[in-house]
Amino acid sequence: MKILVIEDEKALSDSICTYLKGHRYVCEVAADFDTAIKKTEIHDYDCILL
């Protein structure tokens, strides 16, 4: 499952992705709305966490 995490606080997004990767999820991070939109135009995500 591919998950996009939208979070501007780096420590929190790193923690979330570390946890998800530990459970064999593919995790990408966007620090802001514009980056998130660009990523969703390029990739298909199964889940987006705000």
C-alpha positions as CSV (number, residue, x, y, z in Angstrom):
1,M,0.0,0.0,0.0
2,K,1.4,3.4,-1.0
3,I,0.7,6.2,1.5
4,L,1.2,10.0,1.2
5,V,1.8,11.8,4.5
6,I,1.1,15.6,4.3
7,E,2.8,17.1,7.4
8,D,4.9,20.2,7.7
9,E,6.6,19.2,10.9
10,K,9.5,17.1,9.8
11,A,10.0,15.2,13.1
12,L,6.4,14.1,13.1
13,S,6.3,13.1,9.4
14,D,9.6,11.1,9.9
15,S,8.1,9.3,12.9
16,I,4.9,8.4,10.9
17,C,6.8,7.1,7.9
18,T,9.2,5.1,10.1
19,Y,6.3,3.4,11.7
20,L,4.5,2.8,8.4
21,K,7.7,1.4,6.8
22,G,8.1,-0.9,9.7
23,H,4.7,-2.4,8.8
24,R,5.8,-2.7,5.1
25,Y,3.9,0.3,3.7
26,V,5.5,2.5,1.1
27,C,5.5,6.1,2.5
28,E,6.1,9.4,0.9
29,V,6.0,12.9,2.5
30,A,4.8,16.2,1.3
31,A,5.5,19.2,3.6
32,D,2.9,21.5,2.0
33,F,-0.2,21.5,-0.1
34,D,1.5,22.5,-3.3
35,T,4.0,19.6,-3.0
36,A,1.2,17.2,-2.2
37,I,-0.8,18.2,-5.3
38,K,2.3,17.7,-7.5
39,K,2.9,14.3,-6.0
40,T,-0.7,13.2,-6.5
41,E,-0.5,14.2,-10.2
42,I,2.5,11.9,-10.7
43,H,1.6,9.0,-8.4
44,D,-1.4,7.0,-7.3
45,Y,-1.8,6.7,-3.6
46,D,-3.9,4.2,-1.7
47,C,-4.2,6.5,1.3
48,I,-3.4,10.2,2.0
49,L,-2.9,11.2,5.7
50,L,-3.3,14.8,6.6
